[in-house]
Amino acid sequence: MKTLLVATDFSANARHAAEYGYHLAKHIKANIVLCNAVIVPAEMPQSGTIVWPMDDLELLLLDSTTGLENLKSDLEMTNHPDGFKPGITLKNESGIVTDVVESYVESHPVDLVVMGTHGDGMSSFLLGNHSKNMIEATTKPLMLISPETQFAPLKKIAFATDFTDPKNDVESLFHLIPFAKTLGAQILLTHIYDGETIPEALKETIANFMTEVSNKANYPHIYYRSVRNSQVEAGLSWLCEHGQVDLLVMVHRPHSFVHRLLKSSHSEKMAGRLNIPLLVFPAKK
């Protein structure tokens, strides 16, 4: 992993995410792109037919550049005399955050997008417009950082799946493995199930999945654990709280349980529970 794009709107939560992203970049020896989308009133739905003066747009971009430069300076002040120092480049452009970020990653090598959540806990990132839209739009892995997330070594990564699309999950898992190797982290494949026992057909799917991973992954630190709970959100919350998990990974695709979480009012019940990063892989088109 060579380059992280950190999206910021200069809010307290976004600054916290930028600090997290910078610590992560130092840890994995990656560089950073600090990115700000300048949203002007003419691009907002309620703006009607108002035309935004070009001079004012230039002032907004200038303010954005100043903000990015100040944030870069603040992050670099955390450097120690020795150790890796991430290179930081700056990018700003007028437009909505999803368009600005996707435009950049289409034409530049970016391995991971990092952004903060707006509000507290899981419910706010699921319901908050910016984060929710990024989950839907991103073509790169997206790491979401809540205000409660504190940087710590990522030693156990939980990869959550419902095994409805094993082929896609295997591909995402193979993208995750180099990241886990860099961190020296275990990968815990986890499945939340409801009922007294796991159905036999699903057991066979899981066994085949683990056999394929074992034969192809060439990474011995991959394990499996199922968690019984009638609610996926609650089961994942319990695992993160009690399983010493440092990072939760999901694959987002139509009809996946990540998609259902985005649509579900039950996501509100997770408010404040998830204080570790969430990494969302986009499904292969």
Buried (B, 14 or more C-beta within 10 A) or exposed (E): BEBBBBBBBBEEBBBBBBBBBBBBBBBBEBBBBBBBBBBBEBBEEEEEEEEBEEEEBEEBBEBBBEBBEEBBEEBEEEEEEEEBBBEBBBBBBBBBBBBBBBBBBEEEEBBBBBBBBBBBBBBBBBBBEBBBBBBEBBBBBBBBBBBBBEBEEBBBBBBBBBBEBBEBBBBBBBBBBEBBEBBEBBBBBBBBBEEEEBEEEBEEBBEEBBEBBEEEBEBEBBEBEBBBBEBBBBBBBBBBEEBEBBBBBBBBBEEBBBBBBBEBEBBBBBBBBBBBBBBBBBBEE
